[in-house]
């Protein structure tokens, strides 16, 4: 039997306004990370009148409070580091591996989510959290099944 390295988790969220980032990420310790919202993102407040994220960087506590509000995600590229380090634009899986980024979340077409995580224990914890909270099409992303060639969503 072949064992492949887990790179992360893929799943789907409903393509409608909600607090999906909070619901997904509460399966990990959100507060210990510094969060960076890439400029490739388009996420609106629930009224669809203004962009949801006012700034590009959030500490863990402020990020948690922000993602508890309702919003509508068209597409999103989000990075998390353990400290407030310089973020680099990650374009490939190798860029991710070589970076300080610990978690890279991609949402595209309003509902498809891929989360790449360096820590295998966090991958398994998040996977179980997603299954127990009825997210759909939950699968591990592995060396074998990862067809993504770019870590960009636009």
ZIHU-V476919 format. One line per field, one symbol per residue. ss: DSSP state (~ for helix, > for strand, _ for the rest). Layout:
ss = ???
This chain:
ss = _____>>>>>>>_____>_~~~~~~____~~~_>>>>____>>>>_____>_____>>_~~~~~~~~___>>>>>>>>>>>___________~~~~~~____>>>>>>___>>>>>>__~~~~~~~~~~~~~___>>>>>>>____________
